Amino acid sequence: MAITAAEADRRGSSAAFERLSLRGVTRTYGRNPPALRDFDLELGRGDFVALLGPSGCGKTTALACLAGLQPLTRGSIWRDGERIDTQPAEKRGFGMVFQNYALFPHLTVQKNVEFGLTMRRVPRRQRQERAEAALRTVQLEEHAGKLPSQLSGGQQQRVAIARALAIEPEVVLMDEPLSNLDAALRVEMRTEIKRIYQERGLTVLYVTHDQEEALSLATRLVVLRKGRLEQSGTPQEVYANPVSAYVAGFMGYRNLFPARVVATGPDRQVAVAVFGRTLTGTLVSGSGVTADAGVTVAIRPEDLIIRAEADVSADAISALAEVVEYHGRELSVQACTADGGVLHLKTDQPVVAGSTLGLTARSDRVLVYEGGLDRAEFAIEADAQ
């Protein structure tokens, strides 16, 4: 059922909805494989959900389908008991923040923020008041009369956020809004977005390929893989318990390598042969493995332990430190085994390039996944690491 412009504006309050649901959403472009397939997502009022994954996994397509910028090939989208995927984008009441800001260069900051309200035919005085309130929220009220070209990149992104907030949307949709900013500005804007989310009680759907960004902002993470949902949960759940090697790759497990099962034990403990040594880990996926089965091992760089030379045992992997980078309180080290394996570790111990290291890890920090590893899926952007 279509809604009037007045009703759409009234629904601008986040109190007007409780749950937004994507049910079996599929989006196909021509004869290509679906960019999004049978995708289900529940977004509750007050949630901050981050869609995480590499380029081409379907996260931006999911956002565009929800926003009304792309039609569905199959499936439906519901706001509480009302189906909305048949409504045009302007009737859905969502605020959008784009990667490239999308500001009008010839309009002042104030006029840019008022633009959505002007399109909704909000009276002039109310339009000005709401734009001023949005600018105060992003702490840019003193820049209202400037043009976008007179602002820094971070300030321009704040204007884009203020424009989205001014219409008082039910949901704010953000498509990699920080990817064009330098490292220092990204950290600053992350804090700013979290502050605004908390102060305004917003509902946010946020697209990113950066796992650190997703962990710091979201109340729930949704990892996509080839257009499908791979894992959903709180940041703590997804970070500590990735359900697959694919998810582990996005959650900081830079050390992903094939191994063979040597023996199995109780409580899903598995001994694996890797780089000429035996490590004990915890089987995460699969109903069970047998001796000599192929598996994938995942270890975080910070979980690798450097053994003293006199304490190197049969379970320690021998590797040559090739690259040592100073990162303040810790060193980031890339080491290579005799058979060409590459290991990444972080340590506060002194390490120099060219030294031989004995590396091991606690069994509860070594995750083992049934099956092999598809390296083609791990062309992960540097920021995600």
N, C-alpha and C positions, 0 to 999 in steps of 0.2 A: 504494500500500500504506500503510495507516495505521500510525502509530508510537505507542509507549507514552509515557506522561508521563515516565517515567524516561529513555527514549531522547531525548525532546525536551529534557529538562534537560541531558543529557550533550552534546547538540549545541549547547548554549549557547556553547561555546568556538568562537571564530572559526577555529580551526585545523581544524574539522570539515568545512569546505567550501572549494572552490577557485573555483567559478564559479556565478553565478546568472544565468539566462537568461529573458527575456521574449520569446516568439516569436509574432509575428502577433497581439498582444493587441488586441482590439477591445472597447469598452464603449459600448453604446447605451442611452439612457434614453427609453423610449417610442418615439414616432414622430419624435423630434428627430434631427438629423444626429449621427453618432457623436461622443462626447466624446473618444474615443481610437480610432484606426483603424490596423490592421495595424502595430502598434508593436513594434519589436525593440530590445532592450537587453541588453547583456552587462555584468555587474557582477562584477569579479574580487575575490578576497580582498585587502583592504588598499586598495581604491579609495575615493576620495571623489568621487562623481558628483553634479553639480548639474543638476537639471532647470530650465531657464530659459524664461520666456515670460510673456506678459500673462495676466490673468484670462481663463479660458475656453479656454485653449490645450490643456488636457488633462493638465497636469503633476500636479495633485493626484489626478486620476482614476488616473493610472499608479501613483502611490504607494499609493492605496487598493486597487487591484487586487492589487498585490504583497503588501500587508499582509494581504489576505483580508477587508478591510472592504467590498469590492464584488465581486460575481461577474463572471466574464468572459462577454461575449456570444460571443466567439470567440477562439481562440488558446490558448496554454498557458504555464505558468511552470515552470521546472526548476531544481532545486538539484543541480548535477552531473548524474548520470544519473537522478535521482528527480523525478517530476512532483509538484509541490506545490500547484497551483492547486485541486485537489480537497480539500485539507486545510483544516480550520477555522483561523481566525486564531491561536488559542492554541497550535496545534501547529507553527506555522511558525518559532518561535524568534526573532522579530524584536522589537526595542525601538522604541517609538514616542515621538516628542517632538512635541507639538501646538502650534499657534499660540497657543492660549489657556491653556496650561499644564496644564489638566484636573487640578488638585490637589484633594484632598478637604479642604474647609475645617475640618472637625471633627477631622481627624487631625493629629498632630504631623508634623514633617518626617521623623523616623525612620520613623514608621508609613506615611507616604506612599511612601517609598522602598522599604519592605518589601512593599508591596501586591502587586506582581506575583509576588513569591516566595511570599507567603501563598496566592495563587490556585494556585500550582504545588505547594503542600503541602510546601515545603522546611522541614526541621526548624528549630525556633525558634532554636537557637544559631547554626546556619549562616546562617539568615536575617538575624540581627542582625549577624554578622560581614561578610556581603556588603554589607549596607546601609551599615555604617560605612565600609567600604572605598570604596564609591561616593561617599559624602559627603566623604571625604578627597580623592578625585580632583577634585571640584568645589570643594574648599576651603570646605566648609560644616559641618564636623564639630561646631563649637561652637554651631551653631544647631539641632542634632538635636531638642531638646525644645520648640522653638517651633512655633506654628501658622503656616500660610501667610500669614495676614493681618498677621503681625508682620514679614514680610520685604518687601524692595523687589521691584520687578518683575524686575530682573536676578537676584536671589537665588531668586525663585520659578522662573524658567526654569532655573536651575542644579539645583534640586530635581527638576524634570521630567527633566532630563538624567540625574541620578543614578538616578532610578527606572528609566529605560531601561537604564542600564549595569548595574544590580544583578542583572538576570537573565542577565547575561553573554551578550548576544545575538550571533548570527551577523552580523546586519546591524542598524544603527540607521537608522530612517526618520525624517526631520525635515521637517515640513510648515510652511514659513515661520515658524520658531521665533522670529525676531527682529522680526517686523513690528509687534508691540505695544509695542516698547521705543522710548525716545527715541534721538536720533542718537548721543549719547555712549555710552549703554549698548549700542547695537548694535555699535559698534566694539569695546567691551570684550568683549562676548560672542562676537564673531567670533574674537578672539584666544583666548578661553577654549576655544571649540569646536575650534579648530585644535590647541591644546596637548593637549587630551584625546585627539583623534584620533591624534596622533603618539605620545603616551605609551602609549596602550592598543593601538595597532595595529588600530584599528577599521576596519570597512567601513561606509560611510555613503552613503545616497541622500538628497539634500537638495533640497527644492523651494523656489524663490525667484523673484521677479520683478525682483530687484535685481542688475544686472550686476556692480557693484563687489563685492557680497557673494559672488557666484558666483566671480569671478576670484580673490579673496583666499583662498577656502577650498578649492576643488575641484582635483582632479587631472585631471578630465575634465568638459567641459561638454556638455550635450545640449540644444539649442534646439528647442522644439516650436512648431508652427504648425497651428492648426485640427485638433489631434489627431494630427498626423503629425510624424515626426522631420524637422527641416529641416537641421540640421548637428550633428555630433558630433566632438569633438577635444579636444586639450589646451587649457587657457586661452590659451596663447600662439598656437596655431593659429587658434582661433576669433576671438580679438581682432585678430590681424594680417591674417587672410584670411577674412573673412565671405563665404560663398558666394552670398549674395543680399542685396538691399537690405533685406529683412525682418530678416535676422540683423544686418546693419550697424546697423540702427536700435536694436538692443538692446546693441550693443557700443560705443556712444559716438559713432556718426556722426550727430550731431544735424542736420547739414546734409544733408538729402535733398530733391532737387528734380529736376523733369523738365528734359531738355535735348534738343538735336538734334545729330546727328553732322555735323560739317563735313568731316572727312577722316580717313582711317585710315592708320596707318604700321606699321613693323615691330615685332615683339615686343609685339603687342597694344596699341600706343599708339593713342589715339583723340583727335582734336581735337573739342571739343564747344562749341556756342554756348549760352551761358547768361547771362541778365540783360544782354544786349547786348554781351557780351564773349566771347572764345574762350579756353578752358582746355584744357590737354592732360592726359589721364588714362590710366589703365590699364584695359582691358576685362577684367572678372572673369568674368562669366557670358555664355553664348551662344557659338556656334561662330564668330560673326563678324557684323559690322554693315556696312551700306553708308551712303553719304552721305544725309543727311536722315532717317535712321531715328530713331525716338524711343527715348531711353534714360533711365536714372535715374543721377544723380550723387550720390556720398556723400563727405563730407569731415568729418573730426573738427574740433571747434572749435579745438583746440590746433594744428592743422595749417594754419590760415589765417594768412597772412603779411601784415602791414600794410606797404605800400610808402610810402616818403617821398613827399610831394607832388611834389617835383621829379623823382621816379623812377617816376611812375605811367605805365605803358605801356598799349598797346592790350589786353593780356591781363589787366589788373587790373579787378576789378569795383568800381564806385563805389557806396558805401553810406553812409547817414547813421547815425551812432551814436545810438540812441534811448534805450537803458537801459544804464547802466554800474554794475556791482556790484563792490564791493571784497571780494576773497576772500583777503586776506593778501598773499602774494607775487605774486599775479596778479589781473588784472581779468577779470571775465566780462562780455562785451559783446553786446547784441542790436542788430543794425544792419538797416536797411531800404533796399532798392534803389528806384530811381525808379519801377519798374513793380510795386512791392508785394512783392517777394521778401524773406523774412526770413532773415538769416544770424546764426549764433552763433559767437563766437570767444573764445578765452582768450589773454591777452597780458600780458607784464610791462612793455610800453611804456605811457607815459601817454596816456590817452584820456579825453576829456570828452564828455558828452552834447551833441549838436548839431554835432559835428565831422564832416567828410566824410572817409571812409577809402577808400584804394585797396587792395583785397584780392585776393590770389592764393594759390596753393599749388603745391608741387612736384608734378610729374606722377606720381611714385610714391606720393603721398599722396592723389591724387584717384582714387577707384574709380568705374568706370562699369559699370552693369548693363543688359543688354539688356531692353527693354520699359519700360512705364510703372510708375507707383507708385500702389498702392492706399492712399490716405490713411486709409481706415477701419480698416486693420490697425495703425495706429500711434497708437492711444489708449493710449500707454505711461505707466504710473504715474510720477510725478515722481521717485521713488527710483531708477528704472531709468535716469534721465538723469544 
